[in-house]
Amino acid sequence: METVNISDLRANLLKYLEKANSGQHITVTTNGKVLATLSPPVEQREAAKNQLRALSETAKIRDVTSPIDVDWDANQ
């Protein structure tokens, strides 16, 4: 992971965005303090599929909509 000072980032923004786009992670600092991390773009569709896949491993049908032993006001 590359580290860059905010003033260098401002002066060379396109260069660092291209590096991030190519897969590099870049940490942005000011006065030695980390401000942010630039990372490669995430394929939104693929990320959503991965999240759903992870949820499907633990989710149960009617998991949220059917109370176990508590009467909800909406059920009355």
RAGI-V180244 format. One record per residue. N is the residue number from 1. RES is the residue in one letter. SS is DSSP state (helix for helix, strand for strand, loop for the rest). PSI is psi in whole degrees, -180 to 180 (* if undefined). D_LAST is the distance of its C-alpha to the last C-alpha in Angstrom with 2 decimals. Layout:
# RAGI-V180244
<<N	RES	SS	PSI	D_LAST> <N	RES	SS	PSI	D_LAST>>
This chain:
# RAGI-V180244
<<1	M	loop	130	56.46> <2	E	strand	145	58.60> <3	T	strand	136	58.41> <4	V	strand	142	59.46> <5	N	strand	148	59.89> <6	I	helix	-36	58.04> <7	S	helix	-37	61.37> <8	D	helix	-38	62.49> <9	L	helix	-46	59.17> <10	R	helix	-42	59.62> <11	A	helix	-26	63.19> <12	N	loop	40	62.39> <13	L	helix	-48	58.80> <14	L	helix	-42	59.45> <15	K	helix	-45	61.21> <16	Y	helix	-34	58.31> <17	L	helix	-38	55.69> <18	E	helix	-40	57.82> <19	K	helix	-45	57.98> <20	A	helix	-41	54.20> <21	N	helix	-28	53.87> <22	S	loop	0	56.25> <23	G	loop	-3	54.07> <24	Q	loop	150	55.23> <25	H	loop	134	53.11> <26	I	strand	125	54.65> <27	T	strand	130	53.93> <28	V	strand	130	54.59> <29	T	strand	162	55.93> <30	T	strand	129	57.33> <31	N	loop	37	59.57> <32	G	loop	-1	58.67> <33	K	strand	133	54.92> <34	V	strand	129	52.61> <35	L	strand	-42	50.84> <36	A	strand	170	49.39> <37	T	strand	126	49.88> <38	L	strand	133	50.69> <39	S	loop	165	49.62> <40	P	loop	152	50.00> <41	P	loop	147	47.58> <42	V	loop	131	44.57> <43	E	loop	109	43.89> <44	Q	helix	-42	40.38> <45	R	helix	-44	39.51> <46	E	helix	-39	40.84> <47	A	helix	-42	39.09> <48	A	helix	-42	35.71> <49	K	helix	-42	36.45> <50	N	helix	-40	37.40> <51	Q	helix	-44	34.20> <52	L	helix	-39	32.10> <53	R	helix	-43	34.38> <54	A	helix	-41	33.87> <55	L	helix	-35	30.07> <56	S	helix	-21	30.18> <57	E	helix	-27	31.94> <58	T	helix	-16	29.03> <59	A	loop	150	25.89> <60	K	loop	147	23.84> <61	I	loop	135	22.03> <62	R	loop	18	18.28> <63	D	loop	-43	19.33> <64	V	loop	-29	17.25> <65	T	loop	-16	14.30> <66	S	loop	114	13.27> <67	P	loop	151	12.68> <68	I	loop	-58	15.14> <69	D	loop	18	14.03> <70	V	loop	133	11.55> <71	D	loop	126	7.78> <72	W	loop	149	7.08> <73	D	helix	-35	5.53> <74	A	helix	-24	5.55> <75	N	helix	-11	3.79> <76	Q	loop	*	0.00>>
